[in-house]
Amino acid sequence: MSTPTAGTPLLEVTDLAVEYRNGRRSFRAVQDVSFTLEPGRTLGLVGESGSGKSTIGRAILGLAPVSSGSVRFAGAELATMKRAERRTLSDRIQVIFQDPYSSLDITKTIGYTLAEPLNHHERLSREQTLQRIRAMVRRVGLPEESIHRYPAQFSGGQRQRIAIARALIGNPTFVVCDEPVSALDLSIQAEVMNLLAELQKSMGLALLFISHDLSVVRHISDDLVVLKDGRVVEQGPAEQIYANPTHPYTQTLLAASPVPDPDAQAARREARRAAAAGGRPSIPTLERI
Ligand SMILES: Nc1ncnc2c1ncn2[C@@H]1O[C@H](COP(=O)(O)OP(=O)(O)OP(=O)(O)O)[C@@H](O)[C@H]1O
């Protein structure tokens, strides 16, 4: 499998349709969805509850039934890929879910949880494994001694940091982030989003960032796909869509975004200046802007 270079899509979703079957009944949750994601970029996938966002994320991960269309990752067709072959990609494709408990084994120490992906894919000595784990734990802003503790001994925000560490320790190129901050308090959401934005940049990750909340994806997304009832209603560069949403549904979603706050607006202007100067803006606060 080739490694794409900048300008070449890492992920190419074309005319995707997903149909859930329950006995003789079937339900088409997603149809005619197409988008691309280049290495090192972030695509925000937004829409109301039930619009099909998680279904698309799961289809990419091989967890939802693709009925037609194509999902290509680094040139390989994922939609029809056998499970064993897909497993070989698990060091390159990772996922962060809303609820960190779903990706953390509560009976295992954090050190054990972080060692697992490394043991699967890399031949490291015990000392090298420990070094990688300690470095990753520090990188997500937790003390090194965290590796001896269990998930229940951490707050929700800290647990999400651990889930992020687990997803990233094997150096993936692409991460599906499915509502990763929705279950967290607003102030903690900002911290975790800043962490994700920093790691995305420093590790050159491509992110598919799923959220029902436009204000959450605003600062991190290069491009946006807006979904309604399983179909794309609008897509393009994020700044363009935020500045000039053309579809009434996007306008409604944006209008439903909470009322601007003067401090947050000033912070946003500052962030735009930073972006224009060449850097990706940090996310100063995630109050509803
Ligand atoms: N396993 C399933 N079987 C049948 N229908 C499903 C299944 N999973 C999801 N659906 C339906 O597919 C539609 C899209 O669901 P999906 O979870 O993808 O939406 P979403 O935009 O991620 O919403 P939410 O944020 O609430 O999860 C919904 O109508 C949902 O009820």
The ligand as a Gaussian input file, in Angstrom:
#p B3LYP/6-31G(d) Opt

LIG

0 1
 N      -27.405000      -0.459000      14.309000
 C      -28.410000       0.253000      13.800000
 N      -29.544000      -0.352000      13.340000
 C      -30.558000       0.361000      12.831000
 N      -30.559000       1.708000      12.718000
 C      -29.483000       2.366000      13.172000
 C      -28.351000       1.681000      13.734000
 N      -27.428000       2.610000      14.081000
 C      -27.950000       3.816000      13.756000
 N      -29.178000       3.671000      13.219000
 C      -30.043000       4.733000      12.707000
 O      -29.340000       5.394000      11.662000
 C      -29.577000       6.802000      11.721000
 C      -28.265000       7.517000      11.821000
 O      -27.679000       7.220000      13.094000
 P      -26.250000       7.762000      13.531000
 O      -25.958000       7.243000      14.901000
 O      -25.299000       7.510000      12.451000
 O      -26.531000       9.332000      13.585000
 P      -25.681000      10.487000      14.258000
 O      -25.784000      11.662000      13.376000
 O      -24.346000       9.980000      14.612000
 O      -26.518000      10.779000      15.563000
 P      -26.088000      10.696000      17.079000
 O      -25.145000      11.826000      17.295000
 O      -27.362000      10.843000      17.832000
 O      -25.453000       9.332000      17.233000
 C      -30.500000       7.034000      12.900000
 O      -31.818000       7.107000      12.424000
 C      -30.305000       5.807000      13.758000
 O      -31.478000       5.499000      14.494000

